[in-house]
Amino acid sequence: MKSKSTLYELLGVSSSADAAELQGAYRRALAALEGRRAELTPEEFREREQVLRVAHSTLRNPSLRADYDAELAAAERAAHAAVATSKLVTREAARADALGLRADALALRADAIMARAEVEGALARPPSAVAAFLSGANGLARVIGLLVIIGASAFGLTRCASGDQGTHRAALEARAAEQIRLQEYAQTYGVRPANIAELERMEAERQRREIETRQADQERRRREEDKRRWEEEVRRASESVTYNIQQAQDAERRKAEQARELKFREEQLLLELQYAGTDAARQRIELQIRQLRERRGQP
């Protein structure tokens, strides 16, 4: 059987029940409990009767009922929120295979050294030599003509050689820089790109994965914090409801004890009234009896 966790369920009414419905439900619950008196021990009967009285006294009081409804709603919302956020998603990051890292790094280092050697060799080689053309000169006129031709040719060849050398040097330096960059990437991340374009694509993908991992970690921490906060709110709401019910039970118990004391005092005064010897004594006792009955709310 499902346990009755709210005061409304104890009385068997809905949360929108009015005062008449509450009164009728309370009477029916007492009658049902009275019918089960033989099945219960005296202590169990008194406890269940006390619980029904606390439920009825709390719900028939508009102020107490409003406070109880607010706390009940807050506890229900917090409980639903805690259940909704209890499913957390975890992610695992894949690691790249690092086999062959040392061989790739060594190959890239050798390529860079060869590229630098080509640059230094190209710079050390002199421009093309044209002195061989002088070996066939046998006459002054031919020599003079050849000198003129050689001067003009040397000037043009020097310009061309210097331009080709500069272009070749820039290409070799660019290749060396590319190889060095590829080598550094392989040594850092364990993967050797085929060229700069692939390196840039792999770098963009790596940065994207890092951003996603960082965002996932932040979201996980935020959900854990929300879950902890909602669990704390549920705990506080539950403690508040329990405290209010305990306070109501204590107040009802004190009221019952006071009523018993007043009744006992009234019985003593009635007994004293029977044995009063004077009219003044009887009047004094009767006055005390009226005052006691007014305090008990009796005629």
N, C-alpha and C positions, 0 to 999 in steps of 0.2 A: 504493500500500500504506500502511496506517495505521502511523504510527511508534509504536514501543514506548516509552512514556513512563515506565513504572514498572519496578522490578526484577523484579516478578512476571511482567510481560509479556515481559521479556527472557528469562526461563527458561521461559516458556510454562506457568505454573501459576497456580492461583487464590490469592487472599489467605489462604485457610484451609488451604493445603497444609502437611502435616507434614514432619518431617525426612527421612523415607524418600522422599516424593514430590519434595522439593527435590533430594535427592542423585541420584535417577533422572533428573530433568529436567536437572540440570547435566551429567550424563554424556551424555545424548542431545544436548544443545546443543553440547557439545565435539565429539562424533562428527560432528554435522552440519557444524560449522565445519571440521573436519578434511577432510570430504568436499569442501568448497569451496576447499581450500587452493590448488588450481591456478588458480582464478578470481581470487584476491586477490594483491595484492603482499605481500611479507613484512611490511612495516610495517602494512598493514591487518589482516593475520592476527593479528599480535601485539596490536594495539589491541583487536580484537574478543574475543580470548581473555582479555585483561586485564579487559575489561568483564564478561565472564561470571564470572570469578573474584571480582571485587568484589561482584557481585550474590549469588553463592552464599555468600561469606563473611559478608555482611551479614545475609542471611535465616536462615542457620543459627545465628547467635548470637542467643539470646533477647532479650538486652538491646538490641542494635542493632536487631533486628527490631521490638521494641516501640516504640522511639523513631521508627523510620522509619514505622511504621503510623500513629502519632499525628500526625506531621507531614504525612503524605499525606492523612489524613482532614481535618485542619485546612485544608490547601490546597484540597481539594475543596469543603468547606463554604463557604469564603470565595469561591471562584470562582463557585459557584451563587448565592450571595447577591449578588455583583456583577452577574451577568447579570439576576437577578430585579428588581434595583432600577435597571437602566439605562434603563427607559422612564419618562420623566417627562412629566406632563400639564401643558400651559400653558393659561392662560385670558386672554382679552382682554376688557377692560371697555368697554361701549358708552358713547359720549358723547352727550348730548342735543343736539338741533339748536338753535343760538342765534340763528337768523334771526328778526328782529322784536323782539329784546330791547330795543333803544332805544325803539321805538314803544310797547311795552307799559309800559316804565318811565315814559315821559312821560305816558301815559294814567292810570296809577295815581297819579302825582304830582298831576295835575289833579283827579282825584276826591278826593284827600285835601284839597286846597286848598278845593274847593267845600264839602266837609263841614265844614271848620273855619269857612268863611264863614257857613254856615247856623247853626252854633252861636252865633257872635258876633252875627248878626242877630236870632236869637231872644232872646238875652239883652238886646239893646238895645231891643226893642219893649216898651212899657209894657203893663200889664194893660188889659183892656177898659175903656173910659170910659163912665160912666153919667150924665154931666152933661147929655146931650141930653134926658133925661126932664124936666128943669126948664123947658124952653122953653114948655110948654103950661100952666103953673100960673097961674091968674088970681085965685085967692081964698086967703084966709088959711087957711081950713079945709083946702082942697085942698092948700095948701102944707105945712101941718103934717102932714097924712096922708101926703103924698108923702115928706116928710122921714123919717117913721117907716119907710115902706116902703123908701125909698132906703137908710136906714141898715142895715136888715136885709138888703136885697138886696146892698148893697155888701160887707157882711161875708161873705155866702155866696159872692159872685162872687170876692172876693179869695182865699178859701181854695181855690176850684176852680181859679182861674187859676194860683195858685202851684203847686198839685199837678200840673196839666197841663204847666206850664213845666218843672218838675223832671224829669218823665218824658221829655219831649221832649229835654231837654238830655242826659240819660243815654243815650238812644238815639243821638243825634248823636255823642256822644263815643265810644260803642262802635263806631259805623260808621267814624269817623275812625281809631280804633285798628286796626280790621280792615283798612282800606285801606292804612295805613302798613305793617302787617305783610306784606300781600301784595306791596307795592312792594319792600320790603327783600328778600323771598324771590326776586322776579324779578330784582333787580339782582345778587344773590349767585349764583344757580344758572341764570339764563337761561331759566326757565320760569315762566309766569304761571298760578297756580292760579285757578279760578273763584271759590272761596270758601274759608273757613277749614277746612271739613271736607276738601276736596280737598288743601289745603296740608298738613294733618296726615297725610293718607294718603301723599302724596308724600314728606314728610319721613321717615316710618317706612320707606318703601321704600328711600330713599336710605341711611339708616342701616344697613338690612339688607344692602344691596350693599357698603357700606364694610366691614362686619364680615366678609362672605364673602371679599372681596378680601384683607383683612388675614390671615384664616385661611389662604387659599390661598398667600399669600406665605410665611407661617411654615412651612406644610407643604412648600413647594418648597425652602426653605432647609434644613429638617431632612433631606429626602431627599438633597439635594446633600451635606450633611455626612456622612450615613450612607454614601453612595456613596464619598466620598473616604476615609473611615475603612476601609471594607471593601477598597478597592483597595490601601490601604497594608498591610493585614493579608495580602492575597494576595501582595503583593510580598515582604513579610518572610518568609512561609512558603516561598515559592519560593526565596528566597536561603538560607534555613536548610537546605532539602533539598539544594540544590546544594552547600552548604558541607559537609554531612555526607558526601555521596557523594565529594566531593573528598578529604576527610580519610581515608575508607576506602580510596580508591585510593592515596593517598600511603602509608598504612600497609602496604598490600599490596605496593607497589613497594619500600619499604624492607626488608620481609621477604624479598622475592625477591633484592634486592641482597645482603643479609646471607647468604642461603643460597649465592649464587654465591661470595661471598668465602670462606665456610667450606669449600666444595667445593674451591676453588682451593688453599686452605691445606692441605687434606687430601692433595691430589695432590702438593704439594711435600713433605709429610712422608713420604708413601709412597716418593717418589723418594729422599729422604734415608735412609730405612730400608734401601733396597737397597745403598747405599754406606756404611752404618755400619760402622766398623772394630772396635768393641768391643761387648761385651754390654751394658755400662752405657748406651752411646749408643743401642743398639737398644731397650732397655727405656724409656729416656726418650722416644724418638720414638713407640713404641707407646702409651705413656701419653697423649701429646698427641693421637694419632689417636683413642683411645677418648673422650677429652674432647670433641673436635670432633664425633664422631658422636653423642654424647649431646646436644650442643647442637642438632644437626640433627634429632634424634629418630630416628636410625637405630641398628640393632643393631651 
